[in-house]
């Protein structure tokens, strides 16, 4: 620790506070200590440290799966922030298995980890509420409707409103939506879509939802249903970029043009948005930053039990206009 302090140009006490996860350290000092740790390949003796502080210096990150680029970026942000404070992040997909999820949550109950970041839990909202009252838990991005569980996300309702309004302002009159009601964010995005359409004096031409996989193939399947309508919608809001890519593929395979015949917008600003032809208009979620903020909230909760016990933090989203929509 003395070598790290000397290399970083800070006191040994500062190094200790960084390694202990104390919030009372400036970001610049954290960065200096982290750089010195990497340069010296310093590794604290975990067993001695844990005995001294009664902490594992491990956190658990749970999600149904790791397929989504948003989930990957959120957990990368959380993991990087955790590492700067000396924590190891254990990432565990649950595959939507409630029993598996409960087994992993028990790691927090029995002290195997110090805190938990949850992305779209499968357990009922009331169970999330009860757990968050007792344990160090922070939700991120996909959030259960539980008052006691602090959450970090964007304002999904407003983001959907903004992108739907863009579709309308650039010529959309027969509005359609492809979404999911399986997650709370999907229901909020539906509300935002409906509000934008209503405020424009229009009515939804058609709305299709899936409670199963919300992926490229779902986008193709649901877009095929849209193409059976008469008249066809001239603008489609999709609840994710992956679904929007499937929608674009089905539309172009049918001999129609995007956006000339049907404009398509996605959500997330994932890599699929730029891989799609044409590139997708979408909503950019600050996924990496959401992960960072989620860990910072969790760290505060772990060190101050009353901190971040309830409430929400909304990070700003951004409308990204590309070639899949007019204008």
Phi and psi in degrees as a GROMACS rama.xvg file:
@    title "Ramachandran Plot"
@    xaxis  label "Phi"
@    yaxis  label "Psi"
@TYPE xy
-64.323  -39.6535  UNK-2
-64.5238  -42.1871  UNK-3
-62.6153  -44.8536  UNK-4
-61.2666  -43.3996  UNK-5
-64.5855  -43.654  UNK-6
-66.17  -38.772  UNK-7
-80.7367  -16.0209  UNK-8
73.4465  32.1341  UNK-9
-129.125  176.338  UNK-10
-80.8484  160.681  UNK-11
-61.9546  -36.124  UNK-12
-60.5552  -38.4884  UNK-13
-65.1485  -42.9917  UNK-14
-58.7571  -44.7569  UNK-15
-61.1682  -42.7123  UNK-16
-65.8675  -38.4473  UNK-17
-61.5076  -47.2263  UNK-18
-66.2148  -28.9455  UNK-19
-84.1449  -4.71925  UNK-20
77.0103  23.0685  UNK-21
-69.4135  137.184  UNK-22
-76.3645  -10.2559  UNK-23
-85.2826  46.1253  UNK-24
-136.727  134.567  UNK-25
-69.6941  156.1  UNK-26
-62.2813  -36.4364  UNK-27
-66.5151  -39.4001  UNK-28
-66.9036  -39.9075  UNK-29
-58.6318  -43.676  UNK-30
-64.9177  -41.6404  UNK-31
-63.0213  -44.1619  UNK-32
-65.0887  -42.6582  UNK-33
-61.1209  -41.6347  UNK-34
-64.3538  -41.674  UNK-35
-65.4061  -38.5489  UNK-36
-61.5883  -43.7047  UNK-37
-66.297  -42.472  UNK-38
-62.2519  -40.713  UNK-39
-92.219  -3.56539  UNK-40
53.986  42.6592  UNK-41
-77.1595  133.361  UNK-42
-130.976  110.879  UNK-43
-62.211  150.568  UNK-44
-76.5483  105.187  UNK-45
-61.4545  -42.6607  UNK-46
-64.4759  -42.968  UNK-47
-67.0876  -39.8844  UNK-48
-64.1033  -43.5532  UNK-49
-66.1477  -38.9997  UNK-50
-63.9284  -37.1968  UNK-51
-71.5704  -36.2951  UNK-52
-114.454  -4.38505  UNK-53
56.9403  37.8921  UNK-54
-128.711  150.492  UNK-55
-87.9623  -20.9077  UNK-56
59.4196  32.1727  UNK-57
-127.337  140.096  UNK-58
-122.654  157.547  UNK-59
-112.893  136.2  UNK-60
-119.553  120.975  UNK-61
-112.661  139.591  UNK-62
-151.109  158.728  UNK-63
-61.7423  -42.2124  UNK-64
-153.561  174.584  UNK-65
-115.971  19.0179  UNK-66
-72.8572  -34.7852  UNK-67
-70.3274  130.953  UNK-68
-59.044  -30.8034  UNK-69
-65.3606  -45.8296  UNK-70
-59.5972  -45.3782  UNK-71
-58.9755  -43.8731  UNK-72
-69.463  -39.2295  UNK-73
-59.5139  -47.8047  UNK-74
-71.7097  -28.6421  UNK-75
-66.9102  -42.2747  UNK-76
-63.5449  -43.6859  UNK-77
-64.6317  -42.4598  UNK-78
-65.4221  -40.7391  UNK-79
-65.4425  -42.6997  UNK-80
-65.2334  -39.2843  UNK-81
-64.0652  -41.9392  UNK-82
-62.1839  -36.9632  UNK-83
-62.8572  -25.4968  UNK-84
-101.117  12.6683  UNK-85
83.3566  13.6379  UNK-86
-99.5106  148.7  UNK-87
-101.468  136.167  UNK-88
-105.309  122.646  UNK-89
-98.5709  117.306  UNK-90
-103.304  126.505  UNK-91
-134.38  115.626  UNK-92
-79.4965  143.636  UNK-93
-104.783  -11.326  UNK-94
57.6182  24.0109  UNK-95
71.9352  12.7033  UNK-96
-86.8337  111.366  UNK-97
-64  -36.8377  UNK-98
-65.9744  -41.9674  UNK-99
-62.3226  -42.8584  UNK-100
-61.0059  -42.1733  UNK-101
-65.1992  -38.5805  UNK-102
-60.8606  -40.5357  UNK-103
-70.6919  -40.2986  UNK-104
-61.3178  -32.2526  UNK-105
-62.0428  -21.6352  UNK-106
-62.2779  -32.9202  UNK-107
-75.5643  -40.1567  UNK-108
-63.7582  -37.3986  UNK-109
-93.4729  7.43204  UNK-110
83.4931  13.978  UNK-111
-75.0044  -23.1023  UNK-112
-135.131  162.028  UNK-113
-92.8154  -24.9432  UNK-114
-158.486  169.638  UNK-115
-138.152  129.467  UNK-116
-108.792  125.804  UNK-117
-115.72  131.577  UNK-118
-115.894  106.68  UNK-119
57.6  69.9556  UNK-120
-65.1866  149.483  UNK-121
-89.4383  -16.2268  UNK-122
-70.2944  154.939  UNK-123
-59.8766  153.981  UNK-124
-56.6762  -38.5512  UNK-125
-66.264  -30.9109  UNK-126
-70.9892  -38.9432  UNK-127
-61.5365  -43.122  UNK-128
-58.3028  -49.2573  UNK-129
-63.4047  -43.2087  UNK-130
-63.9202  -42.1984  UNK-131
-68.2677  -26.9036  UNK-132
-67.5339  -29.8806  UNK-133
-102.366  -27.8981  UNK-134
-124.696  167.951  UNK-135
-84.3997  97.3858  UNK-136
-132.946  137.966  UNK-137
-132.416  134.164  UNK-138
-95.4063  153.001  UNK-139
-140.444  135.418  UNK-140
68.6557  -74.311  UNK-141
-93.1459  110.453  UNK-142
-119.267  132.67  UNK-143
-71.1332  156.168  UNK-144
-84.1674  72.8293  UNK-145
-128.959  116.497  UNK-146
-60.1062  -37.991  UNK-147
-80.6665  -11.7322  UNK-148
-97.2515  110.803  UNK-149
-62.0827  142.526  UNK-150
-137.984  150.291  UNK-151
-122.457  125.694  UNK-152
-162.971  -175.326  UNK-153
-96.1409  172.284  UNK-154
-84.8051  91.3419  UNK-155
-60.4424  -37.7834  UNK-156
-62.5014  -47.3731  UNK-157
-68.4163  -37.7321  UNK-158
-62.8749  -43.3302  UNK-159
-65.6985  -37.8529  UNK-160
-59.9268  -45.2226  UNK-161
-63.3212  -43.262  UNK-162
-76.4808  -31.8723  UNK-163
-67.6292  -41.3354  UNK-164
-60.9941  -37.7301  UNK-165
-61.0768  -44.5122  UNK-166
-60.2885  -39.675  UNK-167
-71.0948  -43.6748  UNK-168
-64.7805  -25.2347  UNK-169
-99.8994  20.6329  UNK-170
116.261  -7.27047  UNK-171
-66.9675  128.437  UNK-172
-125.238  -35.4352  UNK-173
-105.309  92.1997  UNK-174
-91.8584  135.788  UNK-175
-130.912  157.418  UNK-176
-137.109  139.093  UNK-177
-115.877  119.128  UNK-178
-149.369  -168.865  UNK-179
-138.456  144.749  UNK-180
-107.706  8.0316  UNK-181
-71.9302  -26.8111  UNK-182
-116.611  151.669  UNK-183
-61.6432  -36.478  UNK-184
-60.9813  -36.569  UNK-185
-64.4169  -38.8674  UNK-186
-69.3555  -37.0935  UNK-187
-66.8699  -38.2949  UNK-188
-66.9265  -35.561  UNK-189
-61.989  -42.82  UNK-190
-61.5366  -42.3492  UNK-191
-64.2629  -40.9465  UNK-192
-61.0479  -48.9866  UNK-193
-62.0476  -39.4779  UNK-194
-65.6026  -43.2223  UNK-195
-63.5422  -41.6208  UNK-196
-65.3647  -43.563  UNK-197
-65.1304  -41.7142  UNK-198
-66.0072  -24.1626  UNK-199
-86.3023  0.913093  UNK-200
75.4382  19.8633  UNK-201
-106.855  177.254  UNK-202
-133.491  147.352  UNK-203
-58.4238  127.583  UNK-204
-69.5073  -41.1328  UNK-205
-165.673  144.098  UNK-206
-133.013  124.023  UNK-207
-119.931  135.754  UNK-208
-132.461  150.196  UNK-209
-127.488  140.565  UNK-210
-101.543  1.05924  UNK-211
-96.6113  -144.563  UNK-212
-62.8699  136.17  UNK-213
-111.102  77.7189  UNK-214
-137.761  -168.568  UNK-215
-55.9172  -44.9461  UNK-216
-68.7144  -35.0679  UNK-217
-63.5111  -39.2885  UNK-218
-60.7937  -42.3958  UNK-219
-65.952  -44.834  UNK-220
-63.046  -45.5037  UNK-221
-72.4712  -34.9502  UNK-222
-64.2457  -34.7619  UNK-223
-62.1243  -37.0846  UNK-224
-64.6299  -41.8644  UNK-225
-60.1929  -37.8034  UNK-226
-71.3849  -9.76491  UNK-227
-87.6634  -2.11428  UNK-228
-80.623  156.318  UNK-229
-143.232  118.402  UNK-230
-74.3932  162.799  UNK-231
-70.0932  147.361  UNK-232
-64.5521  151.888  UNK-233
-107.919  -0.149953  UNK-234
-153.442  135.246  UNK-235
-129.389  125.878  UNK-236
-99.1894  124.277  UNK-237
-108.981  140.908  UNK-238
-73.9368  -2.48562  UNK-239
-157.536  160.017  UNK-240
-66.1277  -36.6287  UNK-241
-63.0453  -44.5253  UNK-242
-65.1449  -41.1487  UNK-243
-62.1931  -37.7141  UNK-244
-62.5892  -40.6102  UNK-245
-65.274  -37.7755  UNK-246
-63.7838  -46.2422  UNK-247
-60.8137  -42.447  UNK-248
-61.1553  -44.546  UNK-249
-66.3847  -38.9837  UNK-250
-65.3821  -46.0247  UNK-251
-70.3659  -34.4707  UNK-252
-64.8761  -24.7972  UNK-253
-83.368  2.06893  UNK-254
87.2913  10.7237  UNK-255
-99.3055  164.292  UNK-256
-111.212  142.156  UNK-257
-114.043  119.94  UNK-258
-102.037  3.74049  UNK-259
-58.5914  -42.0268  UNK-260
-92.8995  -45.4656  UNK-261
-139.466  120.401  UNK-262
-81.4627  143.831  UNK-263
-131.912  133.395  UNK-264
-126.076  146.111  UNK-265
-111.909  -155.736  UNK-266
-158.863  132.963  UNK-267
122.203  -34.0287  UNK-268
56.9397  50.343  UNK-269
-83.7934  177.063  UNK-270
-61.5253  -28.1195  UNK-271
-62.2535  -27.8211  UNK-272
-62.8737  -37.166  UNK-273
-88.4981  -21.6766  UNK-274
-78.5441  -24.5392  UNK-275
-68.7393  148.912  UNK-276
-120.788  113.267  UNK-277
-73.1252  162.343  UNK-278
-62.769  146.849  UNK-279
-88.0241  134.055  UNK-280
-69.8372  137.372  UNK-281
-158.972  177.127  UNK-282
-105.401  125.395  UNK-283
-86.9007  120.062  UNK-284
-94.9403  133.796  UNK-285
-79.2973  68.4794  UNK-286
-61.0312  -44.9824  UNK-287
-61.7243  -44.8784  UNK-288
-65.0622  -35.9412  UNK-289
-62.0589  -38.606  UNK-290
-64.7556  -41.9571  UNK-291
-61.2359  -47.8565  UNK-292
-64.783  -37.5208  UNK-293
-62.0898  -42.6387  UNK-294
-67.4857  -41.4924  UNK-295
-59.7199  -39.598  UNK-296
-66.5233  -40.8676  UNK-297
-64.8881  -40.653  UNK-298
-61.0899  -43.8799  UNK-299
-62.833  -39.2324  UNK-300
-66.8845  -37.3315  UNK-301
-70.2234  -30.6665  UNK-302
-94.1141  -24.8315  UNK-303
-132.097  97.9246  UNK-304
-52.4431  -27.9812  UNK-305
-87.9403  -8.92249  UNK-306
-75.7694  143.594  UNK-307
49.3703  43.266  UNK-308
-81.7544  -24.0686  UNK-309
-156.125  169.038  UNK-310
107.272  -178.988  UNK-311
-137.348  146.222  UNK-312
-119.435  121.307  UNK-313
-101.705  123.261  UNK-314
-90.9948  152.693  UNK-315
-71.2613  140.595  UNK-316
-101.954  172.316  UNK-317
-142.191  132.264  UNK-318
-79.3062  121.452  UNK-319
-111.546  112.396  UNK-320
-94.5673  125.431  UNK-321
-130.968  -160.429  UNK-322
-80.5793  -7.48356  UNK-323
-79.745  -5.10189  UNK-324
-128.623  159.603  UNK-325
-72.8383  156.849  UNK-326
